[in-house]
């Protein structure tokens, strides 16, 4: 059974940085799509970044391009999200998600595309 565990959330002032990590276990495939999503109070969950663990590509929401970087550590089965120049509007619960086969492609930011979700980690950015 595939499981995802996020870590690294916290509170930071605007302009600061945080690094989120998502540890995956239980995969039988070497290549899959991983995504980071976030949900602020009263708002819909939205895609932030995605990565093809087979190296096909990385994907970002326009709101985070140039500030966030998604990366992978295959040896540790971990996907990370480095967040810099954080803004108060980045405040949200951040979730890791996985599609246990295939690539992300154009559906990288679609909730329905992912079958496994982590429990979430809170990120709070104060002004």
N, C-alpha and C positions, 0 to 999 in steps of 0.2 A: 504494500500500500504506500502510495506516494504521500509524503508529508513535507510541509514547508514551515520553517520557523524564522520569523524576522527578529532582528535586533538592531540597536543603534539609535533609536529615536531619542528625543529629549527636547529641552528648551534652549533656545539660542536667541541672541539679539539679531536684529536685521543687519545684513551684511556678513553674518557669520556662516559657518559651514557645519555640516553633519554628514556622516557616512552611515548608510543603512546596509545591512547585510541580510541575505536570505539563504538559509542552509536547506538544501533539498536532500531527501533520502528516499530510498525505495524505487528509484528509477531503474528500468531495465534497458531503456534506450540511451544511447550516448548523445543524441542530438534532439533538442526540443526547444520550445519557445518559452521564454520567461519574461514576465512583465511586472512593472511596478505601477500601481494605481493609488489614487488618494481620494479621500472623501472628507470634505469639510462639513460642519454642521449645517443641515438644511439644504445641502447640495447633493447632486448626483455623483456617484463614483466616476472618476475619469482616469484615462490612461495617462501616465507620465512618461514612461520609457519602456522599451522592450529590447530583447536581444535574442538572436538565434545562437544557441550554444555551439552549433556546428560552424559558426563563423560567417553565416550568410549576410548578417547585417545587424545594425542597431537602429533604433527608432526613438524619436522624441516628440513630445508635444511642443507646439510652438512656444508656449508659455515658459518652457524650461530650457530651450535650446541655448547652448552657450554657457549655461550655469550648472546643469546636471550632467553627469556622465555615468552610464551604466557599463559594468564590466563583469567578467566572470573569472572564476578560479576553478578550473575543471578538476584539479587535484583534490580540492576540498568540496566539490559540488556546491559552490557558493556563487551567488550573483549579488553584486553590490551596487549601490546607488550613491555616488559621491555628489553631494549637494553643496554648492557654493553660492555666494551672493544671495543668501536667502532673504526672502521678503515676507512681510506679515501675511500676505495672501497665499503663501506656501503652507500655512498652518492647516493641518489635516491629519487624519489617520491614514497611514500609508500601509498598503497591502502588497504582498508579493503573490504572484499567480503563475501557474505553469500549465502548459499544454504538453502533455507527455510524448508527443511525436510531431514530426514535421517542423515547419518553419513559421515564423510570425507573419511575414508578408503584410498585406494591406489591412489585415484584421488585428494587428498587434494591439490596438487600443479598444477592442470590442470585448465587453465583459463575457459574452456568451462563448467566446473562442477558447476560454480557459476552463479547465475542469477541476483544478486544484487551487485552493486559496490558503494563505496563511492567516494567522489570527490578527495581524495588524500591529503597528507600532506608531505611537503618537509623536508628531513633530509640531512644536509650537515655536513660532517666531514672533518676538515682541519688537515693537517699534521704539 
